[in-house]
Amino acid sequence: MPENDAADPGAAADPESDETEHRLILAAKAYLTSHIPDATLERTALTVGLSPSYFSRLFHRVTGETFSDFLMRLRMETAARLLSESDLKLFEVALRAGYDNPKNFSRAFRGFYELTPTQYRDKYWKKGSQQGQTQ
């Protein structure tokens, strides 16, 4: 058996390396959650000190989800929460979810939820929750 297990593709994973990778992904997710409107692969990778291509591969390997799928889901969940818990105008929801074009936002939202943003709000609006209260 070779002394340097890291060079051996069949070697068992290093638990310290796995922990470090998971911490990097957690840090990236925390960054994304607080920077949704301007989040990009490049900015997120820079935040955790990795190249975008390596970070993208690492993110997929650790989470089982591509970075772009995760960011899309995060943006859509944020938009859905804002639509159901606030009285923000649709263009404001779009901006807070990371879309500067409301039409692109509406198209993406409909593709994700199979409802337009307006239909979603009509169906899931929680009255009185503008102050963060839910029923």
N, C-alpha and C positions, 0 to 999 in steps of 0.2 A: 504494500500500500504506500503511495507517495506521502512524503512528509507534509507537503503543502496541499491540504484538502480543498482549499479555495480554488485551486487550478483543476481539480477533478470534478467534472460536471455531475458525476454520480454521487458525490460526497453529500453527507447529511447537511441540512441547512444550519448555519450558525445562529443559535438563539439570540445572541447579542445583536447580530446584524438584522434579524427579523424584528427585534424590538426597536431598533433605531429606525428601520423603514416604517414601522407602524407609527412611531412618534412623528416622523416627517409627514406622513399622510394626515395624521390628526392635526398637526400644525397647519397644513395646507387647507384642510376642511374648515378650521377655525378662521383662517384668513378669508376664505371664500364666503363664509357665512356673514362676515362683517364687511365685505367689499363686493357684494353682488352686482351693483350697477356697473362697476368698472373691472370686474374680474376677467382675466384672460389666462390662458395656459402659460404664456411667457411671464406675466407678473407673478403668478402663483409659484412657478418654478424658481424664479429669482428670489422670492420670499423665503423659500426653504433651501436656497443655495445649490440648486441643481440645474442642469441644462434642460430646456423644454422637452427635448426628445427623450432623455433618460427619465425625467420626471413622469412623462406621459406613460412610458412603459411600466415604470414602478407603480404608478397609481392604478393602472389596470391589473397588474399582477397582485397587488395587495388587496384591492377592493373588489375585483371581479367585474368592475364597471369602467367603461372608458371615461376619461376626464370630461369630454364633451357631453356624454350622456349624463354624468353626475351634475355638471353645471346646468344643463337644460332642466333636469329634474328639480334642482335647487331653485332655479329661477321660476319655474312653473308653480312649485309649492309656495314660494314667497308671494307670487301674484295671486294665487288662490286664497291665501290667508288674507292678503290685503283686500281682495274683492269681497270676502265674506265678513271681514271685521272692521272695515273702514268705509268712509264715504268719499274716498279719493276718486277723482275723475280717472277715466281709463288711461289717458295719456300719462297721468302721474303714476299710476300703477305700473305701466309699461316702463317708465324711466327707472323706478325703484327696483324693477325686476331685471334691469340691464338692457332694455330695448329703447333705442332713441327713435325708432320708427313705429308708431302705434299699429300700422297695418301689418308689419312683420310680427309684432307682438300678438295681435289677434289671430293671425294665421298659425303661429306656433302654438298658442294657447288652445285653439280649436283642435289642432292635430294631436295635442297631448291629452286633453280632457273630453274631446268630442262634443264640446259645448263652446259657444262664443263666450268671451268674458262677460258680456251682459247677461246671457242666459245663466251662466254660473252664478253671478251675483244674485239674480232673481231667485234662483233655486236655493242658495246657501246663505243668504244674507242673515246675519245675526244682529237683530236690532239692539241698540244700546251698547254695542261693543266697541264703538269708536274710541272709548277711553281705555281699551284693553280688557273690558269685561266680556265674558262669554256666558251664554245661557246654558 
